[in-house]
Amino acid sequence: MGKWAILAGAIVLEVAATLALRATIDDAWWAVLTVAGYLGAFVALSALLRKGAPIGVVYGIWAAAGVALTAVMGAVLFAEPFTPLIAIGIAAVIGGVVLVETGHGTESKVRS
C-alpha cells in the first residue's frame, strides 16, 4: 500500500474517532469506535514512519487535514457552528503546514 493511501487512512480513522467521541455525549457505545479509530490511526502513522516517511510531513498533513475535516463534519453531523472565522482558521492551519513543509526543503538545501 502506498504512503499516501496509508496517510489518507490514518486521517479518516482519526476524524471518525473524533466524531465518535463527540457522539458519546448521546450514546456511550460510540466510545468503542473512538478507541478503535484512534488506535488504527496511530498504527497507520507508525507504519508510515517505518516506511521512511518524515515525521514532520506525516504529522503536519495528518493534523491539518484532521482539524479541517473534523470542523466541517462537526458542522454537518452535529450542527456545530462553521463561521467565516473558523474557515479562516482552517486556512491558516493548512497554510502553516505548507510553510513548515516547504521550509524543510529550504533548510536541507542550505545544509548541503
Steps between C-alpha positions, in 0.01 A plus 500: 500500500634844408598761755225739392234230537622417851501869592147542364390200706659647812318829441164330445545284811595798717211714376255214548632444852468868587145516365415183692642664812254786448219247450570343840313795650177335383602131511799361688536208256668737253804477728580163342538665158697781661759263643517286186536804275779660700679167533474441124618853423812460714573158353477654152725790601760263640486297177576819306798576719630144454476556123731798538250785477627810682312562824462874434324438171286214632392675818449838335271369230319265742437776752395768251270269309355372827424850625340605171291185449391482863379860495308449175350166606414636845294769328333247270431222752453690825387844383804658661581852386710553189565870474718696261750539784519119537561471125782755526646302791495180296668678211764633741568150635536360148715796397719449805557136414592594143749760630656256745533231234643729233739634762639150548601492135680834529681394819633179348630692196679748725674222696621315191 
